[in-house]
Amino acid sequence: MSDKRLIVAMTGATGSILGIRLLELLQDSDIETHLVMSKWAARTVIHETPYTTKQIKEMAFQQHSLDNQGSAISSGSFLSMGMVVLPCSVRTLSAIATGEGHNLIHRAADVVLKERRKLVLAVRESPLNPIHLENMLKLSRLGVSIVPPMPAFYNHPQTISTLVDHMVMRILDQLGIHLDISERWVGEMVTGKQKE
């Protein structure tokens, strides 16, 4: 069903573990993930994680080649709940903001925009220059969710996995996929010592 299809793109920004974790969480769900990775995403995965690109591709329901502009996800007739780019490089941000269709990630994002579906960009860069900020503002005004993966500390995370889960949970929330894989804010203040 269209409301159970999600396009997942991974680009060459740091934070590839976030995209991997999203795919892991949805692997055994009823959501059909359609993955497309940039060549720099593949390089970053090898540098940052113990995963191979083959392992990551196997987590998705279907994998699409970056150079295949004839892929199903490049058409508005491919019904989906939307698309997430996680992590999203500023190069990809720029391409989407300017309507460039150089590769399948850019084209699929353009299709999601024109069809008025949900587009979530987990932009991963720091510090941000005015060009980055202008591109994010432009897309935000078009309804795109700009969700830089920023860790929360109110839940007193003890591991990197806890930080990753919280960031991925918040990104999935933007798509209407609500998984309680991390503590949510409940309005109760505790000190670090009380938590231990």
N, C-alpha and C positions, 0 to 999 in steps of 0.2 A: 504494500500500500504506500501511496505517496507520502503520507504523514509519518511513515516509519523509515524513510530514506534520508540519510544525512551524508552530504559531501564533506570529506575531511581532507584538508590540504596541509602538508608540512613543507615549510620552506627552510632556508639556510640560516636562520637566526639561531642563537643559542637557546637552549630550553627544549630540545627535542624530546626529552623524557616526558614532557607535558602531553605532546601529541600521542606518544606511545601509550601513556597511561589512559588517555581518553579511549583509544582503540581497545585496550585491555578491558576497560569497564563495560564497553558496549558489545564486546565480542560475543557474549552469551545472552544478550538481550534480544528483544524483538525489533531492534533498530538495525536497519541494513546500512552498513557504512561503505561508502565508495571513496577509496583512498587515491590521492595523487600526490606524489613527492617530487620536489625539485631535485636537480642533481646535487645542489649544495646541501639540501636536507639530508640526502644519503651520506654525504661526506661528514656532516656534523654528527649524525647518528653514530657513525663509526668512531669519531673522536670523543664523543661525550658519554656513550653508553656501552654496555656489553652486548647489545642487540645487533643483529645483522639486519640489513634491509629486507632480506628474504623472510626473516621471522616477523618483521613488522607488517609486511604485505600480507602474510598469512593470517594476521589478526583481523583484517578487513574482509567484509563480505565479497567485495570486488575491488581489484586494483586497476587503475587506469594509467596509461603511459603519458608522461608529460608532453610528448610531441604529437600525441594523437588528437588532433583538433576535430576529428570525426567521431570522437567518443560520445556515448550517450549523454554524459553530463554537460556537454557543450551545447545542448539544445534546450530551449524553453519547454519543449514537449516532455522532457524528462522531469517528472513530478517529484518534488522532494520537500522536506521540511525546511531546507536551507543548507547553509554551508558554514563551516568553521575553518579558519586558517590558523593553525597552532603548531609551532610558533609562526608568526608572521614577520618576515623581514621588512625593512623600510623600503627595499626595492620593490617587493610585492605590493606593499601599501601604495607606493607611487604609481605602479602600473595600474592598479585597480582604480585609483583616484583619477587617472587621466584616460581611462577607457582603453588602455593598451591591451591587445589580445595576443601577445607574443607567444604564450604557451597555454596549456590547458588550464592551469590554475587561474591565470588572468581571465581566460574566456569563461570558465565556469562561474567565477565571481561576477563577471559582467552579466551573465545570464540570470543569476540569482537577483542581482539588482534590478534588471529590466522587468523581471517577473514579479517584483515586489515581495520576494521571499526573505527570510531572515539570513543576514550575513553577519558573522561574528569574526572580528579580526583581533587576535591576541598579539598585538604589536610588541615586539621584544627589541628594545633599543634604549640606550641611556648613555649620555644625556640626549635629550631630544632637541633638534635644532628647529628654527622657524618653519622650514620646509616640511619636516615631519608633522609638526603641529598643524600647519595649514591643510595638509592632506587628510589628517585625522578629522579636523573640523569639517572639511568639505564632505567627507563620507558620513560623518555623524549627522549632518544636516539632511542627508538622504535616507536616514533611518538605520544606518549600519551601527552595530554595537562595537565600540572600540573598548576592548577589555585587556589592557596590558596585564600580564600575569604578575601580580604583586602579592607577596605573602602577607598573611594576617598573623598577628601574634597574640590576639586576645584569647585564643584557645590553647596557648602555651605549648606549641609544637615541640616535640622532643627529637624528631627525626626529619630528614629531608623528605621522606615518603609522606609524612603528615602534611608538610607544606605543599607538596605536589598535589596530593589528594584534595586539599582545600581549594587550591587554585583551579583545578580541573572541575571540581564540583560547581564553583561559581560560574565558570565558562559554560558548562552544560545547563545551568539555570537559565542563561540567556536564550537558550534554544527550547525552553520548556521541558527539558529533561531533568527531573529532580531526583538525584540520588543522594541519600544521606550517608555519604562515605566519610564525612568529616564533621566535627562539631560545628553547629551553627550558633550564632549569637542568640542568647535567650534573655538578655537584659540583666544578668546577674554579674556583678563585679567581684572578682576574686583576685587575690595577690598571687604572685608566683609561688610563694611559700605555702599558701593554702592549697594550691593545685597539686603540690608534690605529695 
